[in-house]
Amino acid sequence: MRRKRDYGRHSKSSGSSSVVSSWLFFWSVALLGFSILQLRGQSSAYYSARYVLPEHAEGEKIGDFSHRLDGLSVEIFSAPKPFVGEDKRNNERAIKSWLRLKPTPKITLLGYETGYDQAAQDFGINIEHRVDKNFLGVPLFNSMLQRANNSKETITVIINGDILLFDDFMQTIRKVVSNFEHFLIIGARYDVDGLPKDVSENDEHYTRKIREHVLSTGTLHTYGGMDVWAWNTDGPRLFDPVMPHFIFGRGKYDNWLTHETIAAGRRQVVDVSETCLTVHIRHDYHLVTGSVGGGGGDEFSSVSRRSLQGAFWSEGKKSKFELFINIYLSLHTGSYTNQMGNVLFAPWKLSLCLEPMGMCLLKRKRPGICNCEYSSFVGNTQTDPVVKNGSRVIRCGMISVETKDNFVIPVLPPEGTTEAPAFGLPLTMRSVIDRVIINNTIILSALNFGYRDIMMNWVCNMRHLGITNFVIAALDPDLYKFAYTHGLPTYLENTIFQGLNASLISDASYGSDSFKQLTKMKSRVVVRLLREGYNVVWSDCDIILFKNPLENMWSYNVDLVIQTNAPDNEPMNGRRRINSGFYLARSNAQTIRGFEDVIKYASRSRMSEQPCFYDVLCGKQGETAVGDDGCQYQGMTVKLLDRHVYPNGITDGIWDVEPGTIPKKFHHLFILHNNWVKGAHGKQARFEKHGFILYDKETELCLYPEW
């Protein structure tokens, strides 16, 4: 019974407690709900209030754009080095860090290098091949920028291929997107000698440990170099000038881009060096022409890496072509001057702070005034203040002194010099050919400045097909300088003017007497290269190539294989039907002798050079013609290219078909010559009609059609 009473007493007490608990739970939930509503109201009030600018900030282009966060998407563009050796490890480590970001960005590799296909397969990322490169195979930054600017994501990013990113990168982007309608984000990197070897990428605390290591041992790169840019794709043009053809990874384009965007005033430029940890492992510059060092493996100590890096940038400005040209371009385009445009010149700075958001937006009143601005906020910078030799003067690093007068394009080696100049200073025939030649064969064209646009169309055709062994012989200094600054394999040809009026050549227009003189220079350039032992494919710049013809041309196995200019109803080797606009000449004694005789004959003739080819090699009346597609001349065998795959401007009525259909209807073609049409305007009209304009004169970049 006691057990029952006890049980009954316990049950009664339990029921009472249950009622009380229910009431307590009810009021607790009610109070919690009330508190949440209060906090939400306070939070809303806080976020609303924070966009009410103080009086001293009136007129600043800042506001509440947080509604755009809902549709936030990011695409990262990069052009990593070939995935070989240590570069491969650095590239893959960087890509993995980008893929850890949330939301996960789309990643696109720009250009094409060893290992890109495998990286795309391993990491599920994209490759954009349509990127202009210079003749050394390095991407041009203006082309990279255009591809990034055409992204369909809301935020586009360009980053160097070995830079590590962390979660604060996306947090920073969200902060800037919330504050500014149109912006450009820039950031300086941290340089470290290496990452901790005892920290695995699979470690759950990997990010925290790497961050601690970098902040304690790394150096903030405050001298000028930037490795990451991000901007909204729906905004206005970044800058006003047409960006010159900067070589990626060789300096100055980062400062130029930042300065010109600030100067344009259409976007708010924000320095995020403090809130966004970007990490760079020091390395040598073994891929830069003229640099020392190998793959930067373990044999390089941290001291070696630092000394190589410092010497590369400080000592190479006038001895390394790629550094020289970027400095020249930065000083001669737009309003950029020496050392402007580093992160310290950004009007806005995003700083770490102890406010609820963890980031505070600052406005610099005098951007760029103090090189050691960051020294009080980070562990180590390149521009920490120092006092030297007992002086009372505090120095925050040094700035380089680069002026237009000190950077002038070299055209020819100094007279009387016996030493070969540093590569590219200037570009010479042998130095250029040695870097592009394939199987001892080059594709050659020679022009003057007046033909630069059609030349660029031809260059873009080569780039579109991935043909790299072409050379441009510039017949005047203006074209040489133009090609030099556009990253083209060029040299000034000044050895061929004997017996010709060189002053008229620069003014040669199509069909004029000066133009006829210009045509007589072509073979002089070719024979010079033949004498040097190079096989030469000559191509006029009014020719469109649909695929690389070299293997097919070599299969003819003759001394000279050349295009015919004959209509369809005439033999290919009919009288004066050789077309000297496209051919392959082997470097041998009989070919050289034949070209020398053509040059002598043309110098005495009032005709252009083209008919002189036939008169010499086939006889004025075709005396040495063989069959309907060849000729013999003093041991030299000449064959005419099959006109149905190497057609001239009248063959098979190709140019008369519907616009845009030539590549599909005549898919077997190697080339198509834009001749048999009157004047330069006629050629241009044909190109436009059929979609063969491959060069955008406004952006000075190549177009890449689908055919």
Secondary structure, 3 states (H helix, E strand, C coil): CHHHHHHHHHHHHHHHHHHHHHHHHHHHHHHHHHHHHHHHHHHHHHHHHCCCCCHHHCCCCCCCCHHHHHHCCEEEEECCCCCCHHHHHHHHHHHHHHHCCCCCCEEEEECCCCCHHHHHHHHCCEEECCCCECCCCCEEHHHHHHHHHCCCCCEEEEECCCCECCHHHHHHHHHHHHHCCCEEEEECCEEECCCCCCCCCCCCCHHHHHHHHHHHHCEECCCCCCCEEEEECCCCCCCCCCCCCCECCCCCHHHHHHHHHHHHCCCEEEECCCCCCCEEECCCCCCCCCCCCCCCCCCCCHHHHHHHHHHHHHHCCCCCHHHHHHHHHHHHCCCCCCCCCCHHHCCEEEEECCCCCCEEEEECCCCCCCCCHHHHCCCCECCCCEECCCCCCEECCCCCCCCHHHCCCCCCCCCCCCCCCCCCCCCCHHHHHHHHCECCEEEEEEECHHHHHHHHHHHHHHHHHCCCCEEEEECCHHHHHHHHHCCCCEEECCCCCCCCCHHHHCCCCCCCHHHHHHHHHHHHHHHHHHHCCCEEEEECCCEEECCCCHHHHHCCCCCEEEEECCCCCCCCCCCCCEEEEEEEECCCHHHHHHHHHHHHHHHCCCCCHHHHHHHHHCCCCCCCEECCCEEEECCEEEEECCCCCCCCCCHHHHHHCCCCCHHHHCCCCCEEECCCCCHHHHHHHHHHHCCCCCEECCCCEECCCCC
